[in-house]
Amino acid sequence: MIFLVHYDRRAQQLLRFDKYDDADHVRAADDRLDLELSLLGSDRENEIVLFSAASEAALRVSHARYFYSLEELAIAAAQSQGPMPC
């Protein structure tokens, strides 16, 4: 699967999360470009990325910072749970 993530670094907030089938990689890339162009000049600290992962659960483990607050990540680390459960 392919995932489009729009994340505001300053606010530490996930603003957009879209899923695409692997066969839709061209559409996913076009959507990413359209989003980047629409945000030119924005005062947000935008992070717009495409990820390829076996599943959303796998992405949530490998890139947990997009989905969980710093507090949630710190609690999980303190409890030695490793990656956030999905």
C-alpha positions, -999 to +999 in steps of 0.1 A: +000+000+000+010+036-005+002+063+021+001+101+017+009+119+049+006+156+055+020+165+089+024+199+105+057+198+123+051+229+144+017+217+157+029+181+157-004+172+141-014+149+113-035+169+089-041+144+061-037+106+057-047+090+024-043+053+014-037+041-022-034+006-037+001-001-050-012+002-086-023+038-079+013+051-074+009+077-102-023+091-086-006+091-052+024+111-066+000+135-084-020+141-052+013+147-033+024+173-059-010+190-059-010+192-021+025+207-021+016+233-047-015+242-029+005+249+003+032+271-012+035+302+009+017+286+039+030+295+073+028+259+085+059+237+087+045+212+063+059+177+058+043+159+029+055+124+022+046+092+004+053+059+022+051+024+009+043-002+036+027-036+038-001-022+059-012+008+079-003-011+111+032-015+098+035+022+090+022+032+124+050+012+140+078+024+116+067+060+116+049+064+150+056+101+154+031+109+127+003+091+146+010+095+183+018+125+205+052+130+221+035+122+254+022+089+241+055+080+227+073+089+259+049+068+280+053+038+257+091+042+259+090+045+297+069+014+300+094-004+277+067-014+254+088-007+223+068+005+193+033+018+198+007-009+196-017-007+166 
